[in-house]
């Protein structure tokens, strides 16, 4: 049976000109005005496509819940939102809420590159990759219709470790990252799952 997953990263949590920090599970920031504008644009783009979601799954923090609510506010007859712990942001350990320059100074650019390309967490980060892989694998097996998932950049990439074919396709992507307010789309066909789009902004 065919199925579609649209995976959205939450909108901006730092205002333009504000130095970003590496935030994760222990830093529950709200969306800033530019982030709200990003996700309203997403909702409008989905509405323009005529998209109807059959199920909506979100990570627990405010930024992901608000992103889902603002997207769905642009759509007719949206489904109820379900919170999923396995979509939660990762814990950056000693790098949580630190400026990016300080993170790079501690772990090195190569460690961040391995994280962005191969799902290898830098030392000190708490990821629980098995639980994430189990959650994504269960969804990939059971998905029906069109599912919207709203999560973080760190959590979204683990879908590529849950399916061999998706992992092979992901190797051709410039990066596994999703920018804030960006989306990716996975489609299940008779031959299996494929990446239809990744890191797209309206």
C-alpha positions as CSV (number, residue, x, y, z in Angstrom):
1,X,0.0,0.0,0.0
2,X,1.3,3.5,-0.9
3,X,2.0,6.0,1.9
4,X,3.7,9.4,2.2
5,X,5.6,10.9,5.0
6,X,6.2,14.7,5.1
7,X,8.8,15.5,7.6
8,X,9.1,19.1,8.8
9,X,11.7,20.7,11.0
10,X,10.4,23.3,13.4
11,X,10.7,27.0,12.5
12,X,13.3,29.5,13.8
13,X,13.9,29.8,17.5
14,X,16.5,32.6,17.1
15,X,15.7,36.0,15.7
16,X,17.6,37.3,12.6
17,X,20.9,38.6,13.8
18,X,20.8,36.7,17.0
19,X,23.8,34.3,17.4
20,X,22.3,30.7,17.2
21,X,23.2,28.1,19.9
22,X,23.0,24.3,19.7
23,X,19.8,23.6,21.4
24,X,18.1,20.2,22.0
25,X,16.0,18.3,24.4
26,X,16.8,20.3,27.5
27,X,16.1,23.8,26.0
28,X,12.5,24.4,25.3
29,X,12.5,27.6,23.2
30,X,9.4,29.0,21.6
31,X,9.3,30.0,17.9
32,X,10.3,33.6,17.2
33,X,8.4,35.8,14.8
34,X,10.4,34.7,11.8
35,X,9.8,31.1,12.7
36,X,6.1,31.6,12.9
37,X,6.2,33.2,9.4
38,X,8.2,30.2,8.1
39,X,5.7,27.6,9.2
40,X,2.7,29.6,8.1
41,X,4.3,29.7,4.7
42,X,4.7,25.9,4.9
43,X,1.1,25.5,5.7
44,X,0.1,27.8,2.9
45,X,2.3,25.8,0.5
46,X,0.8,22.5,1.6
47,X,-2.7,24.0,1.2
48,X,-1.8,25.2,-2.3
49,X,-0.7,21.6,-3.2
50,X,-4.1,20.4,-2.0
51,X,-2.4,18.3,0.7
52,X,-4.6,16.5,3.3
53,X,-2.8,14.9,6.2
54,X,-4.3,11.7,7.6
55,X,-2.2,11.7,10.7
56,X,0.1,14.2,12.5
57,X,3.0,13.2,14.8
58,X,5.0,15.8,16.7
59,X,8.0,15.9,19.1
60,X,7.1,17.1,22.7
61,X,8.7,20.5,22.8
62,X,7.0,23.9,22.3
63,X,8.7,24.7,19.0
64,X,7.6,21.5,17.4
65,X,4.0,21.6,18.7
66,X,3.7,25.3,17.7
67,X,5.0,24.5,14.2
68,X,2.4,21.7,13.7
69,X,-0.4,23.9,15.0
70,X,0.5,26.8,12.7
71,X,0.8,24.5,9.7
72,X,-2.5,22.9,10.4
73,X,-4.1,26.3,10.9
74,X,-3.7,26.8,7.1
75,X,-5.4,23.5,6.2
76,X,-9.0,22.4,6.1
77,X,-10.2,19.7,8.6
78,X,-6.8,18.7,10.0
79,X,-6.5,15.6,12.1
80,X,-5.6,15.6,15.8
81,X,-2.0,16.0,16.8
82,X,-0.2,13.1,18.4
83,X,2.9,13.5,20.5
84,X,5.7,11.0,20.0
85,X,8.6,10.7,22.4
86,X,10.8,9.0,19.8
87,X,10.7,12.2,17.8
88,X,12.2,14.2,20.7
89,X,15.2,16.3,20.1
90,X,18.6,14.8,21.0
91,X,20.5,15.9,24.2
92,X,23.7,17.7,23.3
93,X,25.3,16.9,26.6
94,X,28.0,19.5,27.4
95,X,27.2,21.3,24.2
96,X,23.6,22.0,25.0
97,X,22.7,25.7,24.6
98,X,26.3,26.6,23.6
99,X,27.3,28.8,20.7
100,X,28.3,26.9,17.7
101,X,31.9,28.1,17.8
102,X,32.3,26.7,21.3
103,X,30.8,23.4,20.2
104,X,33.3,23.2,17.3
105,X,36.1,24.1,19.5
106,X,35.2,21.2,21.9
107,X,34.5,18.4,19.5
108,X,36.1,19.5,16.2
109,X,34.6,20.0,12.7
110,X,35.2,16.4,11.7
111,X,33.0,15.2,14.5
112,X,30.2,17.4,13.3
113,X,30.7,16.3,9.7
114,X,30.4,12.6,10.8
115,X,27.1,13.5,12.5
116,X,25.8,15.3,9.5
117,X,26.8,12.6,7.0
118,X,26.8,9.3,8.9
119,X,24.6,9.7,12.0
120,X,27.7,9.3,14.3
121,X,27.0,11.3,17.5
122,X,29.9,13.5,18.8
123,X,31.2,12.4,22.2
124,X,29.0,13.4,25.1
125,X,25.8,13.7,23.1
126,X,22.9,11.5,24.2
127,X,21.0,10.2,21.3
128,X,19.5,6.7,22.0
129,X,19.8,5.7,18.4
130,X,18.2,2.2,18.9
131,X,15.0,3.7,20.2
132,X,14.8,6.2,17.4
133,X,15.5,3.5,14.8
134,X,12.7,1.4,16.3
135,X,10.2,4.3,16.2
136,X,11.0,5.2,12.6
137,X,11.0,1.5,11.5
138,X,7.6,0.9,13.1
139,X,6.2,4.0,11.3
140,X,7.7,3.0,8.0
141,X,6.1,-0.4,8.2
142,X,2.7,0.7,9.4
143,X,2.3,4.1,7.7
144,X,-1.0,4.6,5.7
145,X,-2.1,7.6,3.8
146,X,-0.2,10.9,4.3
147,X,1.5,11.4,7.6
148,X,2.9,14.8,8.8
149,X,5.8,14.6,11.2
150,X,7.2,17.7,13.0
151,X,10.5,17.3,14.7
152,X,14.0,18.5,14.9
153,X,17.0,18.3,12.6
154,X,18.7,15.8,14.9
155,X,15.8,13.5,15.2
156,X,14.6,13.6,11.5
157,X,17.8,12.2,10.1
158,X,17.4,8.9,11.9
159,X,14.7,7.8,9.3
160,X,17.7,7.1,7.0
161,X,19.1,4.6,9.5
162,X,15.7,2.7,9.7
163,X,15.5,1.5,6.1
164,X,18.3,0.2,3.9
165,X,17.0,1.7,0.7
166,X,16.5,5.1,2.2
167,X,19.9,5.0,3.7
168,X,21.4,4.3,0.3
169,X,19.5,7.1,-1.3
170,X,20.5,9.5,1.5
171,X,24.1,8.9,0.7
172,X,23.6,11.0,-2.5
173,X,22.1,14.0,-0.5
174,X,24.5,16.9,0.1
175,X,23.6,16.6,3.8
176,X,21.1,14.8,6.1
177,X,20.2,18.2,7.6
178,X,16.9,19.9,7.4
179,X,17.0,23.7,7.8
180,X,14.5,25.4,10.1
181,X,11.1,25.6,8.4
182,X,12.1,23.1,5.7
183,X,10.5,19.8,4.8
184,X,11.3,16.5,3.2
185,X,9.0,13.9,1.7
186,X,9.3,10.1,1.6
187,X,7.0,8.0,-0.6
188,X,6.3,4.3,-0.3
189,X,5.7,2.6,-3.6
190,X,5.6,-1.0,-4.7
191,X,9.4,-1.2,-4.8
192,X,9.8,0.4,-1.3
193,X,10.5,3.8,0.1
194,X,12.1,6.6,-1.8
195,X,13.2,10.2,-1.1
196,X,10.9,12.4,-3.1
197,X,12.3,15.7,-1.7
198,X,14.6,16.8,1.1
199,X,15.4,20.2,2.7
200,X,12.8,22.2,0.8
201,X,11.6,25.6,1.8
202,X,8.5,27.3,0.3
